[in-house]
Amino acid sequence: MTDVAPKGCEVWLRPVMSKTLTKIQLPVAERADLLIRGLAHTGIIALVDEATGFQGIEQRTLWLRYLRRLFAKELQPWVKTFR
């Protein structure tokens, strides 16, 4: 997996810190924050799974359930990306 998603999110999150976004841009930045936090949690879980040897078909099912719970309804189409 490339680091395009995290870098794309950073583009939106840096201006949040400096408070340079317009009111129209803020919802996009909020979604970027949600995505970057989800990717961080997913990465940590993946590292633990790799270290403990937890892998297989059941893992894929658990990941999909986790992603569905993590992301808001408007981001549900992205869950299919991780199948």
C-alpha positions, -999 to +999 in steps of 0.1 A: +000+000+000+013+034-009+013+064+014-009+085-008-039+085+016-019+097+046-001+123+026-033+135+011-048+138+045-017+158+057-024+183+030-057+191+047-046+187+083-016+212+082-038+242+074-061+231+103-033+236+127-025+271+113-062+279+111-061+289+074-090+269+061-123+284+051-156+273+065-162+254+032-129+235+035-134+225+072-157+195+065-130+180+041-104+185+068-126+168+094-129+138+070-092+138+064-087+137+102-111+107+105-093+089+077-058+095+091-069+083+126-085+052+111-054+044+091-033+048+123-055+025+143-055+000+114-017+001+111-012-005+148-036-034+147-019-048+117+015-046+135+001-065+165-015-091+142+018-096+124+038-099+156+013-124+171+008-144+139-029-137+137-037-140+100-061-158+077-096-156+063-111-148+097-088-118+100-101-104+067-137-106+081-127-089+113-109-061+094-140-054+073-162-053+105-137-030+121-135-007+091-173-005+088-176+005+125-147+030+122-158+050+092-189+071+089-217+062+065-205+086+039-172+069+038-186+033+035-178+030-003-141+032+007-144+000+028-147-019-005-112-006-013-097-027+015-112-060+005 
